[in-house]
Amino acid sequence: MSELGRDLDSKLVLHCPYCGGKGELKPGDRVWPGKGHPALYVCENYPVCDTYVRCHAGTEIPLGTMAGKRLRRLRTIAHDQFDPIWKDTDNELGRSAAYQAAARVMDAQGEFHIGSLDERGCELFIEHIHAVELEMDRLLVEHAQRGAPPGSVTLEILQVLFHPDRDTFLNEIALSDISGYEREWLDAQRCGLVVQDGLRVRLSPKGRTACLSAL
């Protein structure tokens, strides 16, 4: 039986993954009396079957699949380790990028949500949390580099290669001419200043403008 589906009236239907009971939409007080929690889906056999999932505040949309006590604990641990990654003040990309990093590490098909993980999935995610941090760092570096201007040394090297003197501006050079300037060449490529065509290299319009303006 599918845990999550829709009945003939298009209402959300959840089923307990442990006993197969139907998930019933209840106020939060059903599980946490007097604490003002959002609504939740509770197994019809609760409390004998201690399975439920909370809803997004003010909605009837579940935060994930129904979970027993151990799975809820594992999801809490997963969030405790994962959430600081996207809440980090140095993380300019925010929550969605962190989940993108997690999805790549976990090789998830479609969107990745901790609330959709089973016990083994949570354990694997917790084991790979450092890999998620590294992937997030990679995304941040990629983002920073995409918007960063070319280094001053890069422009100087391009001027040496394409504008060797005041009266000469070469349209293209041989790829072999960049030997010894590989780092600056990669920076120029990143910034879209050069175009490689086989064994020949030329400045892009952007690169030509940058070189002329730096003279």
N, C-alpha and C positions, 0 to 999 in steps of 0.2 A: 504494500500500500504506500502510495506517495505521501511524504510528510507534509508537502505543501501543494495545495491545489485550489480549485474554485468549484463551488457547487452550481446547480442550475440557475440560481439567482445571481451568479457572478460575485458572490461573497467569498472572502478569503476563507479557506479551510485548511487547518493545520492538524496533523496527527502526531501523536507521541511516537518517537522512534524506538521506544522501549516496550511499551505494552500495546501500542496501536490505538489507544484511546483518542477520542477527538479532542482537539484543543478548543477550549471554551473561552471567549473573550470576557474578562472579568475586570473590575476595578482593582487598582493596586492594593487596596486594603485587604483583598482576599488572601494575599501572602504576607504583606507588611502592614498590619493594622495601625492606623493612625499616623502613618509616615508620609502620606501624600504622594506616593509613587504613581507614575503613569499607569495606564491600563496594561494588561498583559494577557497572553494566552496561556491558560492553565490546563493541564491534562484533566479530563473529566474524572479520572480516578485519583486525583489529588485529595488528601496528602499521602495516601498509600503509595501512589506513584508520584514522587517529588519532581515533577517535570513542568517547566514553564519557560516562557520567553517574554521579555518586556516589549512594549511598543514605543515607537518614537513619540515623544511628548505631544499630547494633543491630537493624536491620530490613532487609527486602528492598524497601523502598519508595523509588523513585528521587526525587531532589530536583527533577527536572524532566525535560525531554526530552534525548535524547542530543545531544551537541554536539562539533563539531570544534574545533581549536585556536583559530581566530579568534573563534568564538562563545563559547567558554569565557572568553577574554580580555575580551570585551565584557561578559559577565555579571559578571565580577570587577569591572570598572570601575563597572558599574551598582550593584553592592552597596557598593563603596567610597564612592560618592556618596550612596546612599540610606540605608544603615544608620545613619549618624550622626544622621539625622532622628529615628528612633525610639529611639535610645540616648541622646539628649539628656536630661540630668537634669531639665530643665524640662518634659519631655514627660510629663504625668501620664496620658495616654491609652495610651501604649505602642505596641507593634509592630503590633497589629491595626488601630489607627486610622491609622497611617502607611500601611499597605497599602490601607486604605479610601480615603485621600487619593490614593494613586497610581492606584487603580482609577478614581476620578472623573476625574482629569486625563487618563488614557489612554483613557477611555470604554470600559473593559473590561467585557465581559459575564461575570457570575459573578465568581469569585475571581481576584485578580491575583497572579501569581508571576513573579519575574524568571527563574526556572528554566524557564519555559514560553515565554519570548520567543525569537524567531529573531533573526538578525543585524540586520535592519532595525528590528525591534521594540525591541531594545536601544539602537540608535542614537537612535531617537525618544525613548525613555525618558530617556536621558542628556541629550538636548537639552531636555527638559521638566522636569528635576529642580528648577529654581527654582520652577516652577509647583506642583510637589508640595510644596515647602517652604511656599509661600504658602497652599495648601489646608490643610496641617497646622496652620499658624498660625490659620487661620480656624476650624478644628475646636476648637482649644484655647480660643480666645476664646469661641466658642459654648458650650463646656462650662463655662467659668468663669462666664459670665453666667447660665447656667441655674441655677447654685447660689448666685449672689450675692444678698444682700439688697437691697432698694430703698435708694436713696440718701436721706439725711436731708432733702435739699431736696425730693425727690419727695414725701415724706410731708407736709412743710410745705405744699406747693402743694395737695395733696389736701385737707388740712384747711381751707385758705383757700377752696377751691372748694365743698366739701361740708359744712363745719362753720364757717360764717362767724362765728358767735358761740356762746357757751356754751349757749344755749337752742335753737339751730337746728341740725338735721342733715338735710340735703336727701337725698331718696331718689335723685334724678337731676338732671342738669343738661343744658343744650344743648351739643352738640358745639362750637358756636362759642365757648363760654365758655373753652375750653382754649387759645384763640389767645394766642400768646406763651409758652406753656408746652409747646411741642411735645416738647422733649427729655425733660422730666419725664413727659410723657404716654407716650412710648415706653418709658421705664423702668417706669412703672406697668403697662403692658400686658405687658412682659416678665415681670414678677413676678406677674402674674395678679391685680392689685389692682382692675382696672376692667373693665367690660364695655360694649362699644359696641353699641347697638341702633339702627341707622339714624342719625338725627341727634341721638339722645339718648345720654347716658352715665350709668352708675350704678356704684357701688362693688360689687365682689363681696363675699361674706361675709368673705373673707380681707382685702380692702381695708378694710372697715369695722372689723374687729378691729384691724388695724394702725394705723389712724387714731386709734381710741379709746385704744389702749395708749400712743400717743405723746403724748397730751395731758398 
